[in-house]
Amino acid sequence: MVDTTATPTVAGVAFEVQARAQWRTILRRFVRHRAALAGMVVFALLLLFAFAGPLVWTASLDAGQGGGKLPPSAEHPFGTDRIGRDMLASVISGTRFSLQIALVVAVVATGMGVLLGALAGYLRGWVDATVSRMIDLLLCIPPLVITAVLARNTFTLAPSAQNASNWLTVALIIALFTSWFPVARTMRGMVLSLREKEFVEAARALGASTPRIVFRHILPNTVDVIIVNATVTVAQAVLLESALSFVNLGVHRPEASLGLLINENKNELATLPWLFWFPFVFIVLISLSVNFMGDGLRDAFDPRQRRVRA
C-alpha cells in the first residue's frame, strides 16, 4: 500500500489525512518489540564480528603461533588451545562459517519450501499428494539422523572432502534434506486458503496462467510467512550444523565452525573451560538473536496483533 493524501472538510475546515502505509505499521510494531530489536542489534554485531573481525584481529590460525594452552590475556583475549591456536581468531572464523552455512540453508530451504508448498497447495491432485507424502515420510526421521547419514556417506565416497572446503556441502545437505519440510507444509496451508479467494478467481477467469497466479498474486500475500520461516530456519541451521560438527560429521579443518571448536575442546572443559565456553556462547547468541527477530517479525506482520510485547 502506498501513502495517499486526502483533504476532507469538516464544518468548513479543511485538513489533511495521510493514510499510514502498511510497511510503516509493520516497522513500528517491530521497533516497539524490544526483544526483537535487541536480537537484531546482536545479530548485526555478530555479522560484523564474523566478517569484519579478521580485518581487526589478524592473529594467525596456525598451530603453535601463540603457545599451547594459554589462559585469556591482553595478548590472547580468548586464550589459546592445546596446540597454540589463538582462540579469538578461531571463534571469529567459526562464527563466520556457521553464519555462512545458516544463511545458505535459509535461502535454499526457504526457496525450495516456498516453491514446492505453493505448487502443492495450488495444483492439488497428484502434485499435492506427492509432496505431502514426501514431507510426512521425512518428518518421521530426526533431522540429525538424516544429515549425519548423508554427511558420512558423502565424505566416505569423497575422502578428499575431509581436507578440502566442505562448508557448502554441509549447508546443501542440511537445506535439501531437512530444512525445507516445515516451510513447504506451512506454505501449502497458506496457498490452500488463498487459492479460493476472489482475487485469485478473478485472475483465473481472466485467463492468467498458473505461474502468473502463483508468483504474481498468491506469493506476494505470503511474504510475512516466508520472512518468519526464513529467520527460524537460520537458527535451526546453526544448531543442526553445530550438532553435526560436534560428532565430527560437519565442517572439517582447515575450516572451523563453532560446533567443530566445541568438539575439539570438549575434553578440556574441566581444565581449560574457556576453550569450550566461548564458542558455546556464540552459538547461543546466534540462535537467540535470530529467534527473537523471528518472534518480532511474526508479531509485526500479524494483522490481528494489537499489543506489542516487550
Buried (B, 14 or more C-beta within 10 A) or exposed (E): EEEEEEEEEEEEEEEEEEEEEEEEBBEEBBBBBEBBBBBBEBBEEBBEBBBEBBEEBEBEBEEEBBEEBBEBEEEBBBBBBBBBBBBBBBBBBBBBBBBBBBBBBBBBBBBBBBBBBBBBBBBBEEBBEEBBEBBEEBEEEEBBEBBBBBBBEBBEEEEEBEEEEBBEBBBBBBBBBBBBBBBBBBBBEBBBEBBEEEEBEEBBEEEBEEEEBBEEBBBEBBEBBBBBBBBBBBBBBBBBBBBBBBEBBBBBEEBBBBBBBBBBBEEBBEEBEBBBBBBBEBBEBBBBBBBBBBBBBBBBBEEEBEEBEE
